[in-house]
């Protein structure tokens, strides 16, 4: 299947300020993004009509990736795993080795083209599960996740402990149908990306965790510069 080379079509030229993020997004597109050639053909008509090409679901999700801090994008790109496969199967994150067209990929986030078209929140929940694993152990198949209380830097470990205390309070569990720590992190992070005002109403403390730490630029620069 031909891969698009260079900057994806439809992406505007970045400003000088946004250039580092654009470089990381392009690298993730080149090195971590894959599509199943028949995904749209095997999808319902409503989904097929929502996209002009098989690459369009990936372009639509890229708008959400552009909201992520550069430190997280850099960590993701440097990790040995963390691949995205756009498919007609349900959205889900699968740690460890996954078969892909005659090779093996580590740590794959399967993103349903139907979810991207009709229910992007579901696709983002799977994507945020990938981030949970990356922050906890760099995506190590046997390693802990951020929601388990782990972090690859000291600052992330402190943030993970803070998340554990927030999760124990129980806010938003019923509204999001996310009782476990991993589910709560994935659902609340996805909600932060799509409807931060609603998240702030459901759980102001977890909203501040994303706003001030996980989705902010400055804490990432500090943690990456000092190793904790």
Secondary structure, 3 states (H helix, E strand, C coil): CCCCCCCCCCCCCCCCCCHHHHHHHHHHHHHHEEECCCCCCCCCHHHHCCCCCCCHHHHHHHHHHCCCCHHHHHHHHHCCCCEEEEECCCCEEEEEEEEECCEEEEEEEEEEHHHHHHCHHHHHHHHHHHHHHHHHHCCCCCCCCHHHCCCCCHHHHHHHHHHHHHHHHCCCHHHHCCCCHHHHHHHHHHHHHHCHHHHHHHCHHHHHHHHHHHCCHHHHHHHHHHCC
